[in-house]
C-alpha cells in the first residue's frame, strides 16, 4: 500500500546494468533500502531526487521486510551549497554514515532524522563542518554502547580543573587524577571542554563554532582514537576527510612558503 513519507537520501549504489539501490533515512520508518528500476537511465524522471543528501517527500511503498519502492516525488530540496563544497559534502556523508552504522534498518529513529535534516540546514548556514561532525560523534556514542563521562572528573566529579580524556576510566579526568591513566589522551583542555559541551547541548542550540585550527585537530584526534579503539567503526568518508585535511595542510604550507619567498624577493 502506497504512502507519503519524508526521507533523506543517504547513498546510492549501482544494481545490475540500469538499476539503483538507494538507502534512505525516513522520518517515521527508520532506514530503508529502495529498489529503483532503471534508476541509471537518463530517462528516469526522479534521478535528481534520489541523489545523496537530498531531502524529499516521496510517495511509495515502505516494506518492513525486503526492499521498498518509490512511485513519485511530491517535493524535494537539493543543497547546492553541499554540491559545490567538497569538505561540507564529505562531513555530511560521514554524519549519515555514522547514523547508518549506529542503528539497524527499519528501526524508527525520528530524532536522528530530525537532527540529520537540521545538520544539512546548519551546514548550508555556514556552521563549521568538523565541529558538527564531532557533535554527532559525541552524541552517537551511547548508540554504540558507550556512555563516557563528559565535563567532570570521572573519579572525583570536579569540574574546576583542566580535564583530559581517559579511555581506561571511560571519561574525562581532572588534573589531580591524570596519574591514574598513563595512556590518557594528553589532549588540550580546551578541546576536551568543547567536546564536553557538545555532549550536553541540543543541536537546535548549537550556534556558531569558532574553533582554532589546532583545537580542531586535537578534537579530531581524540574522537578518531575513541572511535578506532572503542567503537570499531571505520567509515570510508572519514578516510576521505583525513586525506582531504592532509591535502589542505600541504596546500597551506606551500602557500605560506610561496608567500615567504615573495616577501624575501621584495
Buried (B, 14 or more C-beta within 10 A) or exposed (E): EEEEBBBBBBBBEEBEEEBBBBBBBBBEBBBBBBBBBEBBBEEBEBBEBBBBBBBBBBEBBBBEEEBBBBEEBEEBBBBEBBEEBEBBBBBBBBBBBBBBBBBEEBEBBEEBBEBBBBBBEBBBEEBBBBBBBBBBBBBBBEBBEBEBBBBBBBBEEBEEBBBBBBBEBBBBBBEEBBEEBEEBBEBBBBBBBBBBBBBEBEBEEBEEBEBEEEBBBBBBBBBBBBBEEBBEBEBEBBEBBEEBBEEEEEEEEEEEEEEEEEEEEE
